[in-house]
Amino acid sequence: MLVRKAFGFIRHILKILSAEPKKRFSYVLIHILFLALSFGLLYAIKYLYVGTFQDGNINLIVGILGLILAIAAIIPFILHGLIGQIVCVVMCLIFTFKRDDRIYSLLGFLISIISLAGIFLIIYLFLIK
């Protein structure tokens, strides 16, 4: 199952690389959704860890099962969201130099840079600090 997900991720990256600028712009928006879901799962992992091992509010077995499920669920969202968004940044930056595809590539580049900066800022403010 994990191997199939890994090959699905590689196929997704290849689709981003070969996509037209309009389709790549839609990938940027989809990756923002994946980043939001991965942030929610990160928050759930932190909540389960603190509740299970530090505060003791959550039953040990339930907390460990919840952590296992949350960690297993976050892996595809991190792969597709974060790494896919980084690939979109690079591809949109490259295609901004083509005259025909400039507007969608520039818009995709700006939105993906803002979303990456935003997710790192949110993770820093809510999870680390």
N, C-alpha and C positions, 0 to 999 in steps of 0.2 A: 504494500500500500504506500509506504513512504517513498519507494523508488518510483512508483507511478506519479506521485505528487511532484517529485523532483523533475521528472521528464516533462510533466505538465508545465512546470515553472520555466523550463528551458524553452518549450514551445511558445509560452506567453512572451518571453523576451524576444524570440525570433519574430513573433507577430508585431511587436512594437518596432523592431528594427526595419521591418519591411512595410509598415503601414503608411498610408497617405497622411498628410498633416491634419486633416479633419478627423480621421480615425484616431490618430495619436493624441489629439486634443481630448477626445472622449476617454482614452486610456488615462490621461492625466486626472480627469474627474473621477474615474473609477478608483484610481489609486488613492485619492483623497478619502474615499469611503473606506477602503481597506486600512488606511492609516488610522482613521477614527475608530474602527473596530479593534485594531490592535492596541490602541491606547486604552480602550475600555477593558480589554482582556488583561493588559498590564496592571490596571487599577484593581481588577478582580484578584490577580495574583498577589498583589501587595496586601489587599484586604484579607485574603485567606491566610497568608503567611503570618501577618500580625495577629489575626484573630485566633489562629491555631497555636502558634508557638510562643508568642509573647504575652498576649492578654489572657488566653485560655477561654475565650468566649465561644469558640467553635470546637465541637467534638473532634478528637484527634483523627479518627478514621475518616470522617466526613471532610475535614480540612485537607488531609493528604489526597483523598480522591478528587476533591475539587481542584487542588493544585495540579495534579496530573492531567486532568481534563483541560484546564485552562492553558497549561503549557503546551499540550498537544494541539489545542485549537489556535494558539497564537502563531505557531510556526508558519503555516501557509499565508496568513495575513501579513506577517513581517516580510516574508519572501516576495510575495506579489506586490505589496504596498510600498515598502521602503526601497527595495532594490529596483523594482519596476519604475518607481518615480525617479530614481537616480538615472536610470537608463533614458527615461523620457526627457530629463533635463539635458543630457548630453545630445540626444538626437534632435531635440527642438533647437538647441543652440547651433548645431551643425546646419540644420535646414533654414535657419533665419537668413543665411547668406544666399539662398536661392530666391530669385525675384518672384516666382509664381507662388511659392508657399510661405511667404514671409509673415503674413498676418496671423495665421493659425499657429505657426511655429513660435513667433514672438509671444503671443498670448499664452500658449502652452508652457513656454519657458518661464515666463513671469509667474504664472499661477503655480507651477510645480516648485519653483524656488521659494515662493511665499509659503506654500503648504509644508515643505520640508523644514523651513525655519520655524514655522508655527508649531509643528508637532514636536520639534526638539525643545522649544521654549516651554510648551505645555508639559512635556515629560519632566523637564527640569523643575518647573514650579510646583507641580502636583505630586511627583513621585520622589524626587531626590531631596528637595528642600524640606 
